Structure formats: C-alpha cells, structure tokens
C-alpha cells in the first residue's frame, strides 16, 4: 500500500526533536511520498536539507504563503520564488492563495501575489497548491480570472461545501482531504461520497489539523493512514483502493 501525503510541513520546528523518527513512522505505515509546501524564503534552506536527507521520498513546492504576504517584503519574496524556480526542480507552486482569517487588510496584495504565482505555475508548467481560509470568494475571483487548460492543482485542506467543491473541480483542482474529514463538525464528510474519488488527494497539513483521535495534538504524516481509513468508510472501499486511487491522483497533479 502506497500512501501519499500531498501537504506536510516537515521542516516545522514542532518536529525539531524527532523529525527523522516521525518521517520513519510514516514510512512504516505506507506513506512513502511527502510533498512539502513552501511558506517564505526563511524556510527554503530547511526544505533543501530535508530533500537531501530523503531524496526518494520528499518532493518540494516553491511559493509564498498568503499569511506571509506583507507590504514591505512581498515583492522581494516573489522574486525569491522565481529565482528558485529558475535554478531547481519543484513539483508545484505552493502554498499560495488568500487567507482572510488572520489579516483582511492585505487582501489586495494577497490576491496580487496569488495571481502572479499562478502565472509562474503556467510559465513553468507546474501545479498550484491553494491555501484558502475564510476566502472562497476571493480565491475563486482570481482563479476565474486565470482559468485556462494549463491551470491545475490542489485545493489544499478543502473545507468548503458541495457547490464550492464542484466549482474547484471545474477549475481543474483536486480536493486535498485531511483531518477535517474526521471532525464531527467538519461537514465535508457529509457530501464527499458524491465526489468521484478521481478528484481527491490525501494530506495531513502536519503539524496542524490532526485527525481524530489526535485532534488538538501535533499532527504528523503517519496520520495520512487515518484519513485514508475515514475515506474508506465514506466510500465503502478497502483502504488499499483509497491509497491506490489517491496516489495515482497525486501523480497526475505533480507529474511524479
């Protein structure tokens, strides 16, 4: 059984004391592919160090997270993103998007940075990995403007409703499903079985959003298996089939 965690912050300081062991725990339960999103330039070297340590398992994205889009630095950060794209292989532009939970005052430049990075994704023929928090309308506004056959990717940590799910899929996006699917108030489990599995990928967003029974604690990539078990229950399929289909979907997105 090959499981793929399409979104995990393995470089997080929360793994400082047991990072290698944590990754090994994931490998031991079948998670053999880890896709690591970027946040900003301060994390770039940590990402490269991880890739060097696990070259056959860790695959990197490059991008500027919307929460780190600041008036005084975002242009410089976007320049860093492009300079890295020019010199190294990445598997997606991410995580990028709009976050209206932490700071609504930066909406305009968040959307500007999002649009710019979508254009970089098209230029480099890469997927995008979308961060969207309290901002579906604002994210869809940019995606609709940039809609094109060569725009594709993953709606990371999808928490929308059925109509928003259909709209995301219509825009060539897979839905990244993680711990929220196991929450009693997560709601997405109520309609997921109406979404064809070909549109679904698994993720943890570790160290955040741990699934039940670890909700509220540190998340880790081995819990991808718990998400797969939840989807097996929702879809009425063996976990091995969930693993196979979602891993194939991730290969379609990332090209590997």
Secondary structure as UniProt FT lines:
FT   STRAND          3..5
FT   TURN            10..11
FT   HELIX           13..15
FT   TURN            16..18
FT   HELIX           19..28
FT   TURN            29..30
FT   STRAND          31..36
FT   HELIX           41..43
FT   HELIX           44..53
FT   TURN            54..57
FT   STRAND          58..60
FT   HELIX           66..68
FT   TURN            71..73
FT   HELIX           74..87
FT   STRAND          92..99
FT   TURN            100..102
FT   HELIX           104..106
FT   HELIX           107..123
FT   TURN            124..125
FT   STRAND          127..133
FT   HELIX           136..146
FT   TURN            149..150
FT   STRAND          153..155
FT   TURN            156..157
FT   HELIX           162..170
FT   TURN            171..172
FT   STRAND          173..177
FT   HELIX           179..182
FT   TURN            184..185
FT   HELIX           188..190
FT   HELIX           192..194
FT   HELIX           197..199
FT   STRAND          200..202
FT   TURN            212..213
FT   TURN            215..216
FT   HELIX           221..223
FT   HELIX           224..235
FT   HELIX           239..254
//
